[in-house]
Amino acid sequence: MHSGICWLDGKIHPVHEAKIPVLDHGLLYGDGVFEGIRFYNDKPFLIEKHLSRLFDSAQAIALEAPWSQNELIDIIQDVVNTSHLTDGYIRVIITRGEGALGIDPQHCKHPRLIVIADSLQMINARVHEKGANLIIASTRRLPPDGLDPRIKSLNYLNHILARI
């Protein structure tokens, strides 16, 4: 079980208690964007640059985020403070929100913001000491004319398939 916390729909929850409606288009279709931010000594690292990239990704998919950068900074700092972690990882997610079945984004009227804070260990102790075996995955990256790689979308299936 994860020990992290998340801000969802205006409230902070333990991650294992947070509930996202099944008709959220982020869940149904990967319709949303995210940004990952490390924090050290309770301070999100380069937060303005990360949020700028988040807003750029949202704009690229015509997702209008109703939160200002300053509002997001306040929410993120609140989540970091509540997490009781000194160092960790923040995942900021904006989905298009709930809508009808079908991919038409016009049915989604209220984007959803999720901010998760948890610990993060990129490399386990064994790999850190002994190294890692690498491969060249047979799964090819999506071409840039199919999906701009600068958009950090919720659809990471191509990356997951490369790891399987």
N, C-alpha and C positions, 0 to 999 in steps of 0.2 A: 504494500500500500504506500502511496506517495504521501509525503509530509507537507507538500506545498499548499499554498493558498491561492485563491483567485478572486478577482473583482468581476462580478457578472451582474448585469442589470442593476447596478447601483449599490450592490451589497458585497461584502467580503465573506467568502465561504472557504472551508477546507476543500481542496480540489476533489476529493472523493464524494463530496456532498453537492457539488455544483450540478445543475441540471440545465441542459440546452434542449429546447423544443425540437421534436423530430422534423418539423417542417422548416427549420432554419436552412436556408439555401447554402450556408457554409458547410453544413453536414450533408445535405442532399447532393450538392453539385460541386463542392469545392469553391463556391463563389464567395471569395473573400481574400483578404491579404493579411500578412503577418510581418512582424519584425522581432528578432531576437536581440536582447540587450543584456550584457553582463553587468553586474554591479559589484563594486568593491568598496569596503568600508561604508556601506549604506548609501553609496552614490552611484546612480546609473552612469555607465561609461558612454561618453559622447552622445548623450540622449537627444540633443537637438538634431544631430546628423541622422540618427536612426529614425526619429520621427519624421524628418523631412523625406527620407526614403519611403517610409510607410505611407505618407500622404501622396507621394509620387506614384506609388503602386496603386493606391486607391483611385487616383485620378485616371490612371491608365486603363482601369476597367470600369470607369464611369460610376464609381461608388462614392457617393457624397457622405463623408464622415461629418456628423454634426458637432464633433468635439474640436475645440481649438487646441493648438499645440500646448498652450499653458494649462488647459484643463487636463490634457493627457499627462503632462508632467506631474501635476498635483496628484492625480489618481495613481500613477506609477509610484511616486514617492510614498504615498499612503500604503500601497501594497507592500513595498519594500520594508517600511517601518513595521508594519503589522506582521511580517513574515518572521521576525526575530532572527533573520540571517544577516550576517555581516557581509558575506560574499555569496553571490548566487547568480541566477539566470532569470530574466524576465521574458516572457513571451507575450507580446501585444498582438491581439487578433481583432480584426474588424470583419464581420460577415455582413452580407447584404441583409440579413435578418430573415424573419419568417415570411413565407409566401405560399401560394398555391403550388400543388404539384405541377411540374412543367418548368422549363428553363427560362420563361419570360421574367426578367428582373423587374418589370413594371409592377408586379404583384407584391413586391417587397417594399414596404413603406417605412420601416424603421430599422436602420442598421444596428447590429449588436456589437458591443465592445466587450472583450474578455481580456483581462490582464492576469497572467499567472506568474507567481514567484516561487522558485524552488531551488534546491541545491543542484549543482551540475558538475559532474565529473566527466570530462571529455575523454580522458584516457585512464583505464584502470591500472592498478599497480603492476600487474603482470606485464601488460603491454609496455608500460613506461620503462620497466627494467629489461625486458627481453626483446622488445621490438614487436612489430606486427608483420604478418604476411600480407602481401598485396596482390591484387589481380587486376587485370583489365576487364571490365564488365562488357559482356556482349550487348547489353542494352545501350542503345544510342540515345544521346540527349535529343530532346525535341528541337527541331530547327527554329532559329530565331524568327522566321517569318510565320511560324505556327503559333508560337507563344514567346513573347519578348522575355528573355531571361532576366531582365532587370526588374520584372514584376515578381515580387515574392508572394505568389498566390498560394492558397490553401491546397492546391492540387499538386502533391509531391509524389504521385503514383509512379512517375517515370524514375524518380530517385529510389523509391522503395523497390521497384522491380530490378534495378541495378544491384541491389544488395542481396537479393534472394538467390 
